[in-house]
Amino acid sequence: MKFLSNEPRLPVPSPLMMWEEGSFANVTLIDRWPTIIRRVIEENDFSPLIIENLDNIVREFPNGIVRSLKGDHGADLEAWAGYIEPWLGQRWIDVPWLFAEVYLYRRILEATGYFTPGNFQGIDPFASQKSSSLVKVIPSIQAMSTQVNRFVNSQENRVSAIALLYFALWGNRIDLSMWPEDAEEGDRSRIESDSQQANILVDDTAKIADKIAGFRGVRIDFIIDNAGFELFCDLCLADFLIDSGVAERVYFHLKPHPFFVSDAMIKDVDLTLSVLMNNSNSDVSSLGNRLTEHINQNRLICRDDFFWTSPLPFWEMPEDLRGELGQSELIFVKGDANYRRLLGDCQWSFTTPFEDIVCYFPAPMVSLRTLKAEIIAGLQENQVEDLNRRDPQWLINGEWGVIQFSD
Ligand SMILES: O=P(O)(O)OC[C@H]1O[C@](O)(CO)[C@@H](O)[C@@H]1O
């Protein structure tokens, strides 16, 4: 029997909070957010007033109070009045982590005048980090473009699809809110084939490849996460789906404004394509040209929507967006923050069946996510015990991934 509902099938547990000392959410509030804001100040040429606005946000952590947004001309102000209402007047440390984090990124834009007519309107405070991270991964992009062009000319569609799914997963290891592009972390775009499979905790790739094998000229969607190497990997998968005839159209759902440092907007797709097209390596430029052709022919379509930058769980998706996504045969949900929203950022037991939570999703979906928050579903009990023994940081270090399919 098909279960039809707009909500998870199980009672929803309470959300992840930030007050628990030692939790990743607490470290995020106390250490990571101030670092992110200081970096925005260093990397931009903002006015003294804007710098003061940004400094003031840092001073609010952790005991400052959640307040309404100022009338900064954002098209999302009315929606935000509703999101903030339940938490108004409460301390940052006492409100749910997901709400606080999304509110923080909106407050940064209020502080920098992103929506306000004036000198800094439309300036992406994270632009320089995004573009230097893209430059840094050019060698990986060159190596991968050669491979992708081979996939496109090969008859082995199943093998190609599986390889590209792994790339699209591990591309999510790079995330500038966690690992700034100049961090001494080694090259996170390096994808080693042995760790590709060994570190995947749930791997539904075979089921997805079977599903894709049955498609001809369908619609496929991506709820996109980071710009840079991850977006490049997503573009490679989209290119393959279109070229192989699997998809007639691929839709990319992007953020309407800067978010979580490295999240991709439509302008980041445009920038990536122009970097690819202008690269001196012919494998890279031909891939860039092909992707641009897909855009020109309306086969690769980029959309944005304020729902993607809201603090709501995905089961509160507005009806029009739900109807739109419902036309898709398969939706790739990319990255950690989107995974948190899929699960409502709640404290599910790690062994809760994934399907029992995400059954509300409007179309078959695949989550491709490396773990960067203390939330997950769909594991086996012995897996959790084993991971706790082997790698105490397994939930947050980005070294482990899931490819979880819900039909
Ligand atoms: O780019 P991603 O994969 O969505 O990750 C965003 C990161 O920011 C966080 O929200 C923490 O600040 C994590 O959940 C996640 O690691």
PDBQT file of the ligand as one rigid body, heavy atoms in Angstrom, charges set to zero:
ROOT
HETATM    1  O1  LIG A 501      27.345  22.269   3.014  1.00  0.00    +0.000 OA
HETATM    2  P1  LIG A 501      26.599  21.289   3.837  1.00  0.00    +0.000 P 
HETATM    3  O2  LIG A 501      26.971  19.883   3.498  1.00  0.00    +0.000 OA
HETATM    4  O3  LIG A 501      25.137  21.518   3.770  1.00  0.00    +0.000 OA
HETATM    5  O4  LIG A 501      27.055  21.519   5.318  1.00  0.00    +0.000 OA
HETATM    6  C1  LIG A 501      26.734  22.707   6.010  1.00  0.00    +0.000 C 
HETATM    7  C2  LIG A 501      27.301  22.623   7.376  1.00  0.00    +0.000 C 
HETATM    8  O5  LIG A 501      26.940  23.568   8.277  1.00  0.00    +0.000 OA
HETATM    9  C3  LIG A 501      26.336  22.954   9.401  1.00  0.00    +0.000 C 
HETATM   10  O6  LIG A 501      25.011  23.287   9.306  1.00  0.00    +0.000 OA
HETATM   11  C4  LIG A 501      26.929  23.351  10.662  1.00  0.00    +0.000 C 
HETATM   12  O7  LIG A 501      27.087  24.716  10.789  1.00  0.00    +0.000 OA
HETATM   13  C5  LIG A 501      26.447  21.486   9.324  1.00  0.00    +0.000 C 
HETATM   14  O8  LIG A 501      25.291  20.827   9.506  1.00  0.00    +0.000 OA
HETATM   15  C6  LIG A 501      26.969  21.324   7.989  1.00  0.00    +0.000 C 
HETATM   16  O9  LIG A 501      28.140  20.791   8.228  1.00  0.00    +0.000 OA
ENDROOT
TORSDOF 0
